[in-house]
Amino acid sequence: MAVELTYLLITPYTILKSRTGGVIARLLSRTDLELVGAQILAPTEKLANDYADSLYATISKKDPFSAKILGDYVRSNFSPANGMRRRVMMLLFKGENACKKVYSIVGTIHPDVKPRDTKITGETVRDTYADLLMDENGELKYFEPAVLTPPDNEYAVGRLRMFANFAEGEPNLYEHFQYDDKDGIERTLAIIKPDNWRYPSSKPGNIIDMFSRTGLRIIGCKVYQMSISDALEFYGPVKDVLREKLAPKIGEKAKEIIEKELKFKMDQESIPALTEAVGVRYADDQFNQIVGFMSGRRPDECPVADYGKPGSVKCMILIYEGKNAVKKIREVLGPTDPTKAPSGTIRKEFGQDVMINTAHASDSAENAKREMKILGLDKNNLAKIILEHIAPKA
């Protein structure tokens, strides 16, 4: 069976209500597909109209009711309001029979379902997060689909090209929020680390759901494979900290081990030499483990010529904006050591140790800017992934 690329659009209302994490958890835990791309889009009126027209033209052949309410919804809710564009999160899933798998988890629209109807089981995304209310005369009162996704590959390809062409010319970060008071407004970066992507799991979505407690707004996201060069620069400041904190302790430990094993007393003047010979090397090995964990390969086991290549493991980068964003995200994340993290924090819930601690968050607004620059948050490869997939095969 051929590998397909499909998309999921999380609607502005679903994002606004902080249901994004729940939707993502549902998709990731119930399919073997790979999440290969993510981006926050800010549709123009033209894109909203073009997408609505495509819904009318294609779905109406099989389901006129769904085509009309979906098309009307997109035209009304994806278009800018009061001069401000709205946020739509686009996710790309890749794998065999991708369209059908995602569509089955999203669920269909049930115009005949009434409140308290036993047909609503909560099994699908729309069962849980969507609403469709009809009056006694069969007229639509309210509709919120929660997400939109194509039913099949033929339909997906045309819409994918439409969104790729739009995304190519758009920034990766949403720039349209307006604030009456800008004091304390910050941007911060969070990374859902590679240990959350080893197998299909609800963890990434649950982590996003916990970040949503802060009341901050997601303004950017990106699926990324950190290169060794990225990781070396990103975690560069950590190297000196590890040497400063770990090396002297390891020097002392080395002295104790030598004295115990060889049964002779060493003088204190030997500790600096042991610190340099053993402690610094141990600290550097710990640093190389961090780089290897984030990129999939240790720098001391890889040719320098390969440092710039995308890593073999992935992460998800999220950018949040709002008052005191740095502090709020770090409080929900918890301290570096999960064993010391308070209950209710992300690291207490999902972390294992100081290395595999599930997520990263910037420790200052200045560091957030530095980290965003290293990881190229001014651009996104979502459009490239789409166009490479749908390009004619030679």
C-alpha positions, 0 to 999 in steps of 0.5 A: 500500500502506498505511503500517503500524506494527510493533514489535520487542521485544528480550528481557531475555536479549538485552539482558543479553548485550549483543546489542541493537546487533547486532539493531538493526544487522540491522534498520536495514540491511536495511529501508527502514522508519523507526525512529520510537520506542524505549523500555525497558519493565519489564513487570509480571506482569500485562503478561507474562501478558496478552501471553502469553495473546494469543500463545496465542490468536492464533498457535495457530490457525496454529502451535500449537507456536510459540504455546505456546513463545512464550507460555510464554517470555513468561510466564516471562521477561518477568515480574519475578524475585525482586521485580525487573522485567526490561528489554525494549526496544521499537522501533517501525518505520513504513512500507509493509508494515512487519510483513512486512518486519520479520518476514522479517528476524527469521525464524521458529522452526524446531522441526525444526532440529538442531545443525549443521543446514544450515538455520541460515544466519545470515541472520535475527536468530533464526538468529544470536541465538536458540536452540531445543534439543529432546531426542531425544523431541521435548521442548523443552530450551531456548528463547530467541527473541532478539526478538518481532515480529508476523507481520501488521498485524492481529495487531500492532494489538491488541498495540500497544494493549496496550503503549501503555496500559502505557507511558503510565503507566511512567517512561522510565528503568528504576529497578529495579537493586539495587546492593550497593555504590553508590559510583561508580554514575552515569548518563550520556547518549549521543546517536547523532547525525543523520548516522547516520540519513540512509539505512538503515545498520547504524551506529546498531546498531554504535555501540550494540554498541561502547558495550556494551563498557563493561559498563554497562546501558542504562536508557533510550532514546528516538528524538527530533527535537531542536528549535532551542530544545532545541539552543540550550539543550543546546549553550549552554555551547559558544557561549562556548567557541567565542568564547573559542577561535576568535574571537582566532585568526580575528582574527589570521587576518583581519589576515594576510589583509588585510595580504596582500591589501591589501599594507599592515602593520596594527598590533597594536591592530587585532586586538581590533577584528577579533576582535570584528567577524570572529572573534566572528561566525565563532564564532557561525556555527560555533555556528549550524552545530552547532544546525542539524546537530542540529535540521535548521535554523539558528536564524538562518534560522528564525523565532523562533516555530518554535524550539520545533517538533520538528526535521527530523532525528532522533537516538537518545538512550541512558541508561547506568548503572553504575560510572564510567559517564561516563568509560567511555562517553567513552573508547569514544566518543573525542575530539571530533576523529575524526582525533585519536581512537584506533583502536577508538573510535566517532569514529575508526570512524564520525566525519568531522570535529569537526562530523559526529563521529557521537555525543555523550556527557555529560562529567560526571554533573552535565551528564548530569542537565542534558542529560536534563532538556533533552531530556525523558528523564523521558518518552517519546512511544512510547505517543503514536506508537502511539495516534495510529497506531491511532486511528480515522481520521476 
